[in-house]
Amino acid sequence: MKVLNLQCAHGHGFEGWFASQDAFDTQLADGLVECPMCGNTAITKLLAAPRLNLGNARPPAEAAPARLPAADSPEARWLRAVREVISQTEDVGERFVDEARKMHYGEAEERGIRGQATPEQARSLADEGIPVFTLPLPAALKETLQ
């Protein structure tokens, strides 16, 4: 198993696990490797120091603590906020525009919803006085997280 340090064109760093270098190259060429933050598929592999498992080597006097992403980094705060929105809203998918109008005009019970709308549809809703905002969701949040 190969663990690679990766970065998207927007500067988001993340880790990817691949069966081999060939598996990474193939998946990258097919556009299957994407940033978990923004979904960008323009990915570059960062340099990383290899870990050599030498059976007769002595462990370092003091091992460096593992580096975890900062819990207060902008990316971590954004992911927490997006997860909060997801947990408190209903995904109505492509019915978003119709559901928002029904709620606005009293034809449906008001509730928190999320879904898809084109920029033109969002402008149309705003012109009608229906408040909407764009919240890009990374693909990783659309499925169960491990």
C-alpha positions as CSV (number, residue, x, y, z in Angstrom):
1,M,0.0,0.0,0.0
2,K,1.4,3.4,-0.9
3,V,0.4,6.5,1.1
4,L,1.0,9.7,-0.9
5,N,0.8,13.3,0.1
6,L,-1.3,15.1,-2.5
7,Q,-2.4,18.7,-3.2
8,C,-5.0,20.1,-5.4
9,A,-4.7,23.2,-7.6
10,H,-6.3,25.3,-4.8
11,G,-3.6,24.3,-2.3
12,H,-5.6,21.9,-0.2
13,G,-3.3,19.1,1.1
14,F,-4.6,15.6,1.7
15,E,-3.4,12.0,1.9
16,G,-4.2,9.3,-0.7
17,W,-3.8,5.5,-0.3
18,F,-3.1,3.5,-3.4
19,A,-2.2,-0.1,-4.1
20,S,0.8,1.0,-6.1
21,Q,2.4,3.9,-8.0
22,D,0.8,2.5,-11.2
23,A,-2.6,2.5,-9.5
24,F,-2.2,6.2,-8.5
25,D,-1.0,7.1,-12.0
26,T,-4.0,5.3,-13.7
27,Q,-6.6,6.8,-11.3
28,L,-5.1,10.3,-11.7
29,A,-5.1,10.0,-15.5
30,D,-8.8,8.9,-15.4
31,G,-9.8,11.9,-13.2
32,L,-10.7,9.6,-10.3
33,V,-8.4,11.3,-7.7
34,E,-10.1,14.4,-6.4
35,C,-9.6,16.9,-3.5
36,P,-11.9,16.0,-0.6
37,M,-12.3,19.7,0.2
38,C,-13.3,21.1,-3.2
39,G,-13.6,18.2,-5.6
40,N,-10.8,19.6,-7.9
41,T,-9.1,16.9,-10.0
42,A,-5.9,18.9,-10.8
43,I,-3.9,16.9,-8.3
44,T,-0.1,16.9,-7.8
45,K,2.0,14.5,-5.7
46,L,4.1,16.2,-3.0
47,L,7.5,15.1,-2.0
48,A,7.6,12.9,1.1
49,A,10.4,11.3,3.0
50,P,10.2,7.5,2.9
51,R,10.0,5.5,6.1
52,L,12.5,2.7,6.1
53,N,11.7,-0.3,8.4
54,L,15.2,-1.5,9.4
55,G,15.0,-4.3,11.9
56,N,18.3,-3.7,13.5
57,A,18.1,0.0,13.8
58,R,17.6,1.6,17.1
59,P,14.5,3.8,17.6
60,P,15.2,7.6,17.9
61,A,15.7,8.8,21.4
62,E,12.4,10.8,21.2
63,A,9.9,10.2,18.4
64,A,8.4,13.2,16.9
65,P,4.7,13.6,17.6
66,A,2.3,12.7,14.8
67,R,1.2,15.8,12.9
68,L,-2.6,16.0,12.6
69,P,-4.5,18.7,10.8
70,A,-5.1,21.6,13.1
71,A,-8.6,21.5,14.5
72,D,-8.9,25.2,14.1
73,S,-7.6,25.4,10.5
74,P,-10.0,27.1,8.0
75,E,-10.6,23.8,6.2
76,A,-11.5,22.0,9.5
77,R,-13.8,24.8,10.5
78,W,-15.5,24.8,7.1
79,L,-16.0,21.0,7.1
80,R,-17.5,21.2,10.6
81,A,-19.9,23.9,9.4
82,V,-20.9,22.0,6.3
83,R,-21.5,18.8,8.4
84,E,-23.7,20.9,10.7
85,V,-25.8,22.2,7.8
86,I,-26.1,18.6,6.3
87,S,-27.3,17.2,9.7
88,Q,-30.0,19.9,10.1
89,T,-31.4,20.0,6.6
90,E,-33.3,17.7,4.2
91,D,-31.7,16.9,0.9
92,V,-34.4,17.5,-1.7
93,G,-32.0,17.2,-4.7
94,E,-33.3,18.5,-8.0
95,R,-36.6,19.4,-6.4
96,F,-34.9,22.3,-4.5
97,V,-36.4,25.1,-6.5
98,D,-39.9,23.8,-6.4
99,E,-39.7,23.0,-2.7
100,A,-38.3,26.5,-1.9
101,R,-41.2,28.1,-3.8
102,K,-43.8,25.9,-2.1
103,M,-42.5,26.9,1.3
104,H,-42.2,30.6,0.4
105,Y,-45.8,30.7,-0.8
106,G,-47.2,28.6,2.1
107,E,-48.0,25.5,0.1
108,A,-45.5,23.4,2.1
109,E,-44.3,23.3,5.7
110,E,-41.2,25.4,6.3
111,R,-38.1,23.4,7.0
112,G,-34.4,23.5,6.3
113,I,-33.7,22.1,2.8
114,R,-30.7,21.7,0.5
115,G,-30.4,20.6,-3.1
116,Q,-29.3,21.6,-6.5
117,A,-30.2,24.7,-8.5
118,T,-28.6,26.4,-11.5
119,P,-27.2,29.9,-11.1
120,E,-30.2,31.2,-13.1
121,Q,-32.7,29.3,-10.9
122,A,-31.0,30.7,-7.8
123,R,-31.2,34.3,-9.2
124,S,-34.9,33.7,-10.0
125,L,-35.6,32.6,-6.4
126,A,-33.7,35.6,-5.1
127,D,-35.8,37.9,-7.4
128,E,-38.9,36.5,-5.9
129,G,-37.6,37.3,-2.4
130,I,-36.7,33.7,-1.5
131,P,-33.4,33.6,0.3
132,V,-30.9,31.0,-1.0
133,F,-27.2,30.7,-0.9
134,T,-24.6,28.5,-2.6
135,L,-22.9,25.9,-0.4
136,P,-20.4,23.8,-2.4
137,L,-20.3,20.3,-0.9
138,P,-17.2,18.2,-1.3
139,A,-17.9,14.7,-2.7
140,A,-16.5,13.2,0.5
141,L,-19.3,14.7,2.5
142,K,-22.0,13.3,0.2
143,E,-21.3,9.8,1.4
144,T,-20.7,8.2,4.8
145,L,-17.4,9.3,6.3
146,Q,-15.0,6.8,7.8
